[in-house]
Each structure stands twice: as C-alpha cells, then as structure tokens.
Amino acid sequence: MSERGKMTVAEAGRKGGLRTKALHGHEFYHAVGTKGGKATLKKHGPQHYEKIGRKGGKVVGRLIKQAKAVQK
C-alpha cells in the first residue's frame, strides 16, 4: 500500500486478478482465451497467426544463437 493508505493501480489490478483466479479458476481463463483467439482469427484471418508465428520464431532463433555464443 502507498503512504496514504490507498492502493496503487498495480496493486488493485493484482488483487483483482487473484480474486478472479480464486473465483473462476483455470477453465475461465481457457474459455476467455479461446473466445479471444476465435475473434482474432475472424477479424484478421489465418495469415495473422502465420505472421506473428514467424516473428516469434525469429526471436527465439536469435536468442538461441546468442546463448550458444555465450557458452563458447
């Protein structure tokens, strides 16, 4: 808590997230994620997932390369 006894936005968000987790559990987050994924697919199409997948693959590849260089 801050000096004035009020919560910061971050503290309130964390507290709310923990409460939601306690009330609804894993299934709730799974359902929300599935719903969001379907909405994104409908709005942007499968090409969107291909594009972000390639970006992620490049980042992972670069990180692996950096890690190997450090080990040498």
PAROPA-643149 format. One line per field, with one value per residue: residue in three letters; chain; z, x, y of N, C-alpha, C in turn. Coordinates in Angstrom, 1 decimal, always signed. Layout:
BEGIN
r	(ALA|...)
c	(A|...)
n_zz	(Z|...)
n_xx	(X|...)
n_yy	(Y|...)
ca_zz	(Z|...)
ca_xx	(X|...)
ca_yy	(Y|...)
c_zz	(Z|...)
c_xx	(X|...)
c_yy	(Y|...)
// end
This chain:
BEGIN
r	(MET|SER|GLU|ARG|GLY|LYS|MET|THR|VAL|ALA|GLU|ALA|GLY|ARG|LYS|GLY|GLY|LEU|ARG|THR|LYS|ALA|LEU|HIS|GLY|HIS|GLU|PHE|TYR|HIS|ALA|VAL|GLY|THR|LYS|GLY|GLY|LYS|ALA|THR|LEU|LYS|LYS|HIS|GLY|PRO|GLN|HIS|TYR|GLU|LYS|ILE|GLY|ARG|LYS|GLY|GLY|LYS|VAL|VAL|GLY|ARG|LEU|ILE|LYS|GLN|ALA|LYS|ALA|VAL|GLN|LYS)
c	(A|A|A|A|A|A|A|A|A|A|A|A|A|A|A|A|A|A|A|A|A|A|A|A|A|A|A|A|A|A|A|A|A|A|A|A|A|A|A|A|A|A|A|A|A|A|A|A|A|A|A|A|A|A|A|A|A|A|A|A|A|A|A|A|A|A|A|A|A|A|A|A)
n_zz	(+0.0|-0.6|+0.9|+1.7|+2.3|+0.3|-2.5|-5.1|-8.7|-9.9|-7.6|-7.1|-9.5|-9.4|-7.1|-7.9|-10.0|-8.7|-7.2|-9.2|-10.3|-8.1|-7.8|-10.4|-11.6|-13.7|-15.9|-16.7|-17.6|-19.8|-21.4|-22.0|-23.4|-25.6|-26.8|-27.4|-29.2|-31.3|-32.1|-33.0|-35.1|-36.8|-37.3|-38.4|-39.9|-40.9|-41.8|-40.1|-37.8|-38.9|-39.6|-37.0|-35.8|-37.4|-36.6|-33.9|-34.1|-35.2|-33.2|-31.1|-32.4|-32.7|-30.0|-29.1|-30.7|-29.6|-27.0|-27.4|-28.4|-26.1|-24.5|-25.7)
n_xx	(+0.8|+0.4|+1.8|-0.4|-2.4|-3.9|-4.5|-2.3|-2.6|-1.5|-1.4|-4.2|-5.0|-3.5|-4.7|-7.3|-7.0|-6.1|-8.3|-10.2|-9.1|-9.3|-12.1|-13.0|-11.1|-9.0|-10.4|-12.0|-10.2|-9.2|-11.5|-11.9|-9.6|-9.8|-12.1|-11.2|-9.2|-10.6|-12.1|-10.0|-9.0|-11.2|-11.4|-8.8|-7.9|-6.2|-3.6|-2.6|-1.9|+0.1|+2.0|+2.7|+3.7|+6.0|+7.5|+7.9|+9.4|+11.7|+12.7|+13.2|+15.0|+17.2|+17.8|+18.6|+20.9|+22.4|+22.8|+24.3|+26.6|+27.5|+28.1|+30.4)
n_yy	(-1.2|+2.3|+5.3|+6.9|+5.1|+4.3|+2.1|+1.4|+1.5|-0.7|-2.5|-2.8|-4.0|-6.4|-7.5|-7.8|-9.6|-11.9|-12.4|-13.0|-15.3|-17.0|-17.2|-18.2|-19.9|-22.1|-22.9|-20.8|-18.8|-20.3|-20.5|-17.8|-17.1|-18.8|-17.8|-15.2|-15.8|-17.0|-14.7|-13.0|-14.5|-14.5|-11.8|-11.0|-13.2|-16.3|-15.7|-13.7|-15.1|-16.7|-14.8|-13.6|-15.9|-16.4|-14.1|-14.6|-17.0|-16.0|-14.4|-16.3|-17.9|-16.1|-15.7|-18.2|-18.5|-16.4|-17.4|-19.7|-18.6|-17.3|-19.5|-20.5)
ca_zz	(+0.0|-0.6|+2.2|+2.1|+2.7|-0.9|-3.3|-6.5|-9.8|-10.0|-6.5|-7.3|-10.6|-8.9|-6.2|-8.7|-10.8|-7.8|-6.8|-10.3|-10.3|-7.0|-8.1|-11.6|-11.9|-14.9|-17.0|-17.0|-18.5|-21.0|-22.2|-22.4|-24.4|-26.8|-27.4|-28.0|-30.3|-32.4|-32.6|-33.7|-36.3|-37.7|-37.7|-39.1|-40.8|-40.5|-42.2|-38.9|-36.9|-39.6|-39.5|-35.7|-35.6|-37.9|-35.8|-32.7|-34.4|-35.4|-31.9|-30.4|-33.1|-32.3|-28.6|-29.1|-31.3|-28.6|-25.9|-27.9|-28.5|-24.7|-24.0|-26.3)
ca_xx	(+0.0|+1.1|+1.8|-1.7|-3.3|-4.7|-3.8|-1.9|-3.4|-0.9|-1.9|-5.6|-5.0|-3.0|-5.6|-8.5|-6.6|-6.1|-9.7|-10.8|-8.5|-9.9|-13.5|-13.3|-10.2|-8.3|-11.4|-12.5|-9.1|-9.1|-12.6|-11.7|-8.5|-10.3|-13.0|-10.4|-8.4|-11.5|-12.4|-8.9|-9.0|-12.3|-11.1|-7.6|-7.6|-5.1|-2.4|-2.2|-1.2|+1.3|+2.9|+3.2|+4.4|+7.3|+8.2|+8.3|+10.4|+12.9|+13.2|+13.7|+16.2|+18.2|+18.1|+19.4|+22.2|+23.2|+23.1|+25.3|+27.8|+28.0|+28.7|+31.7)
ca_yy	(+0.0|+3.5|+6.0|+7.5|+4.1|+3.9|+1.2|+1.8|+0.8|-2.1|-3.3|-3.1|-5.0|-7.7|-8.1|-8.2|-10.8|-13.0|-12.7|-13.6|-16.6|-17.8|-17.4|-18.8|-21.0|-22.3|-23.1|-19.4|-18.2|-21.1|-20.1|-16.4|-17.2|-19.4|-16.8|-14.1|-16.4|-17.1|-13.4|-12.5|-15.3|-14.0|-10.4|-10.9|-14.3|-17.2|-15.0|-13.0|-16.1|-17.1|-13.6|-13.5|-17.1|-16.2|-13.2|-15.3|-17.9|-15.3|-14.0|-17.5|-18.3|-15.2|-15.9|-19.5|-18.2|-15.6|-18.3|-20.6|-17.7|-17.1|-20.7|-20.8)
c_zz	(+0.0|+0.7|+2.6|+2.4|+1.5|-1.7|-4.6|-7.5|-9.9|-8.9|-6.7|-8.4|-10.2|-8.0|-6.9|-9.5|-9.9|-7.4|-7.9|-10.4|-9.3|-7.2|-9.3|-12.0|-13.4|-16.1|-17.6|-18.0|-19.8|-21.9|-22.8|-23.5|-25.7|-27.5|-28.1|-29.2|-31.5|-33.0|-33.4|-35.1|-37.3|-38.2|-38.7|-40.1|-40.3|-40.8|-41.0|-38.0|-37.6|-39.4|-38.1|-35.3|-36.1|-37.1|-34.5|-32.9|-34.6|-34.1|-31.1|-31.1|-32.7|-30.9|-28.4|-29.6|-30.3|-27.4|-26.2|-28.0|-27.1|-24.1|-24.5|-25.6)
c_xx	(+0.9|+1.0|+0.5|-2.7|-4.2|-3.9|-3.4|-2.7|-2.8|-1.4|-3.3|-5.7|-4.6|-4.1|-6.9|-8.2|-6.6|-7.5|-10.4|-10.3|-9.1|-11.3|-13.7|-12.4|-9.7|-9.3|-11.8|-11.5|-9.0|-10.3|-12.4|-10.7|-9.0|-11.3|-12.3|-9.7|-9.4|-11.9|-11.3|-8.8|-10.0|-12.0|-9.9|-7.2|-6.4|-3.7|-1.8|-1.4|+0.1|+2.4|+3.5|+4.0|+5.9|+8.1|+8.7|+9.4|+11.7|+13.6|+13.8|+15.0|+17.4|+18.7|+18.9|+20.8|+23.0|+23.6|+24.3|+26.7|+28.4|+28.7|+30.1|+32.9)
c_yy	(+1.2|+4.2|+6.5|+6.4|+3.7|+2.9|+1.8|+1.1|-0.6|-3.0|-3.7|-4.1|-6.4|-8.3|-8.5|-9.5|-12.0|-13.4|-13.5|-15.1|-17.5|-18.1|-18.3|-20.0|-21.0|-22.3|-21.7|-18.8|-19.0|-20.6|-18.7|-16.4|-17.8|-18.5|-15.7|-14.6|-16.5|-15.7|-12.8|-13.2|-14.7|-12.6|-10.3|-12.0|-15.1|-16.6|-14.3|-13.9|-16.6|-16.0|-13.5|-14.7|-17.0|-15.2|-13.8|-16.3|-17.2|-14.9|-15.2|-17.9|-17.4|-15.4|-17.2|-19.2|-17.4|-16.5|-19.2|-19.8|-17.5|-18.3|-21.0|-20.1)
// end
